[in-house]
Amino acid sequence: MATARDVRAIAMALPGVTGAEGQLAFSVEVKGKQKGFAWSWKERVHPKKARVPNEGVLAVRVRDQADKAMLLAADEEKFFTEPHYNGFPAVLVRLRAVTKAELRVLLAEAWRCLAAPALLEGAMPARPPRKRAATARSRGGRVPSARPSPSGASRPSRRPSRRAGS
């Protein structure tokens, strides 16, 4: 079970992170502006009143809607969403349902979604990179040889064609 204290410790250990004063909210600078990657969920307790921070639930930025859907489908006890987050790349995480190790990965991935390339260079990957599509060579196929064209661009080599009657 992770706590708000764990969230604060893990998030603040990431390079370039700024924590909001008196709140469970963390951001990183993007093109001169602070952009949030994790924050406490603001729950609507009463329909006609303002939302109230719920530090038992953390909103965490994800890369895209596909990652969001994957997390939501993976474990509905840990991850959920609400209409307010429809179309936005973030999931809501119940802290009581995740371990510190899971929280560490979630926060690192959220941070990676926004962190500048200079910050990313020194950071260790939180999860292995996705596999790339197989190339013709790795599938055992033949890869055409390339020779430079007069403009310097690379293109497949071709044999001159022989026309009948030339």
Number of C-alpha atoms within 10 A of each C-alpha: 13 18 18 16 11 16 23 16 12 17 26 15 10 17 14 14 19 17 17 12 8 6 12 20 21 24 23 23 15 12 8 7 9 14 17 22 25 26 23 22 22 15 14 13 12 9 7 7 8 11 13 13 17 15 20 15 24 25 24 25 25 25 15 13 15 11 15 23 16 10 18 18 11 11 11 13 12 17 22 19 15 9 7 7 12 11 10 13 18 24 27 23 25 21 22 14 17 18 13 15 11 14 23 19 15 19 22 22 20 23 29 22 15 21 22 15 9 8 15 14 9 9 12 8 13 13 9 6 7 6 6 6 7 9 11 11 10 10 8 9 9 10 11 12 10 12 13 11 11 7 6 8 9 12 12 11 12 10 5 6 6 7 6 5 4 4
